[in-house]
C-alpha cells in the first residue's frame, strides 16, 4: 500500500510518501516540504498548497492520504492555519475518491517510537532508522509527514479488523433484536387468541 502522509501547515507543509510491504516493512518513496510565503494573502497561500497537493497526488498515486489531526494548540492562529491546510489536502484527496484518515500526534508518536509522548527528535531518529535513510529528513515537518505515513501503514490493518468486528457485532445485534421482536409478536398473538 502506498500512503501520502501530510503534516499540515501554511508556512511549511510536510509531504512524505511511503510504501508498505509484507509485515511491517516500509520504504520511503519521496519526502519534501512545501512552503508558502507569510506575506501573501491567505487565499493565495491555500491555492499554492492545493496546487502542490495535486502535483504530489499525480506524481506518486497514493492509495490513501494520512493527515495529522489538529490537536490542541495554544496559538489559535497557528491552529487555524494548520486546520485550513489539512482541509485543503483532504479536499484534494476527496476529489480523487482517495480515502483520507486523520491521526493524532500521540497516535503517530506511539506508532513510530512506542511512546505517545516522544519529542520531535525521537520521531525523526526513528523515522530515519525505520526507513533506512542515510540522513534525517529536515525540517521536522518532513520527518513528521513520513511518520504519519508509517503510522497509517501499521495501524490500517488493525483499524480494518476493528471496523469488521464492529460491523459483525452490529449485524448480530440487529438479528437478535429482530428475533426478540418476533418472539414478542408470537407471544402476543398466542395470548390474544386465548379467551
C-alpha positions in Angstrom: 0.0 0.0 0.0 1.3 3.5 -0.8 0.4 6.3 1.7 0.9 10.0 1.3 1.5 11.4 4.8 0.9 15.1 5.3 2.0 17.2 8.3 -0.3 20.2 7.5 0.8 23.8 7.9 0.5 27.0 6.0 4.1 28.2 6.2 5.6 24.6 6.0 3.6 21.6 4.9 5.4 18.3 5.1 4.7 15.7 2.5 6.0 12.1 2.6 5.2 9.1 0.5 5.9 5.6 2.0 5.3 2.2 0.5 4.3 -0.6 2.9 5.4 -4.2 2.2 4.8 -7.5 3.9 4.8 -7.4 7.7 6.0 -4.0 8.9 8.4 -3.2 6.1 8.3 0.3 4.9 10.2 2.2 2.1 10.5 5.9 1.6 9.4 7.0 -1.9 9.6 10.8 -1.6 9.7 13.5 1.1 9.7 17.3 0.9 8.3 20.4 2.5 6.0 22.8 0.6 6.4 26.4 1.8 4.1 29.3 1.3 5.2 32.9 1.9 3.8 34.5 5.1 3.4 37.9 3.3 0.9 36.5 0.7 -2.9 36.7 1.1 -4.3 33.6 2.8 -6.4 32.6 -0.1 -3.4 32.6 -2.4 -1.4 30.5 0.1 -4.2 27.9 0.2 -4.3 27.9 -3.6 -0.5 27.3 -3.7 -0.9 24.5 -1.2 -3.7 23.0 -3.2 -1.6 23.0 -6.4 1.2 21.3 -4.6 -1.2 18.6 -3.3 -2.3 18.0 -6.9 1.3 17.6 -8.1 2.0 15.1 -5.3 -1.2 13.1 -6.0 -0.4 13.0 -9.7 3.3 12.1 -9.3 3.0 9.4 -6.6 -0.5 8.0 -6.9 -1.1 7.1 -3.3 -3.9 4.7 -2.3 -4.7 6.7 0.9 -3.8 10.1 2.4 -2.9 10.3 6.1 -3.1 13.7 7.7 -2.2 14.9 11.2 -5.3 15.8 13.1 -5.2 19.3 14.6 -4.9 18.9 18.3 -5.0 21.5 21.0 -2.5 24.3 20.4 -2.0 27.4 22.5 -1.7 29.6 19.4 -5.1 29.9 17.8 -3.8 31.4 14.7 -1.4 28.5 14.2 -4.2 26.0 14.8 -6.4 27.8 12.3 -3.7 27.7 9.6 -3.0 24.0 10.3 -6.6 23.2 10.1 -7.1 25.1 6.8 -4.0 23.4 5.3 -5.3 20.0 6.4 -8.7 20.8 4.8 -7.1 21.7 1.5 -5.2 18.4 1.5 -8.3 16.4 2.4 -10.3 18.1 -0.3 -7.7 17.3 -2.9 -7.8 13.7 -1.9 -11.6 13.6 -1.8 -11.8 14.9 -5.4 -9.9 11.8 -6.4 -12.0 9.5 -4.3 -9.0 8.7 -2.2 -9.6 7.7 1.5 -8.4 10.3 4.0 -7.5 9.2 7.5 -6.6 11.6 10.3 -4.2 10.6 13.1 -3.5 12.5 16.3 0.1 13.4 17.1 0.2 11.0 20.0 -1.0 8.1 17.8 1.8 8.9 15.3 4.4 9.1 18.0 3.3 5.9 19.7 3.3 4.0 16.4 6.8 5.2 15.4 8.6 5.4 18.7 6.5 3.3 21.1 5.6 6.4 23.2 2.9 8.9 22.6 4.9 11.5 24.5 8.0 11.2 22.3 9.6 14.5 21.2 10.3 15.6 17.6 14.0 14.5 17.8 12.9 11.0 18.8 10.4 10.8 16.0 12.9 12.0 13.4 15.5 9.4 14.7 13.0 6.5 14.5 11.7 7.6 11.1 15.3 7.7 9.8 16.1 4.3 11.2 12.8 2.6 10.2 13.1 3.8 6.6 16.9 3.1 6.4 17.6 6.7 5.3 21.2 7.9 5.0 20.3 11.1 6.8 17.5 12.5 8.8 14.7 14.3 6.9 14.7 18.0 7.5 12.9 20.1 8.7 10.9 18.2 11.3 7.7 18.7 9.2 9.2 16.3 6.6 10.0 13.7 9.2 6.5 14.1 10.7 4.9 13.5 7.2 6.9 10.2 6.9 5.9 9.3 10.4 2.2 9.8 9.5 2.5 7.5 6.5 4.3 4.8 8.6 1.6 5.2 11.4 -1.1 4.7 8.9 0.5 1.6 7.3 0.9 0.0 10.7 -2.5 1.0 12.1 -4.6 0.4 9.0 -4.8 -3.4 9.4 -5.9 -3.0 13.0 -8.5 -0.4 12.1 -9.8 -2.6 9.3 -10.2 -5.6 11.7 -11.8 -3.4 14.3 -14.3 -2.0 11.7 -15.1 -5.6 10.5 -15.7 -6.7 14.1 -17.9 -3.7 14.8 -19.9 -4.4 11.6 -20.3 -8.1 12.7 -21.4 -7.0 16.2 -24.0 -4.6 14.8 -25.4 -7.3 12.5 -25.6 -9.8 15.4 -27.4 -7.1 17.5 -29.9 -6.4 14.7 -30.6 -10.1 14.2 -31.0 -10.5 18.0 -33.4 -7.6 18.2 -35.4 -8.9 15.3 -35.7 -12.4 17.0 -36.8 -10.8 20.2 -39.4 -8.7 18.4 -40.7 -11.7 16.6 -40.9 -13.7 19.8 -42.8 -10.9 21.5 -45.2 -10.7 18.5 -45.7 -14.5 18.6 -46.4 -14.4 22.3 -48.9 -11.5 21.9 -50.6 -13.4 19.1 -51.0 -16.5 21.1 -52.2 -14.6 24.2 -54.7 -12.7 22.1 -56.2 -16.0 20.7 -57.0 -17.5 24.1 -60.3 -16.4 25.6 
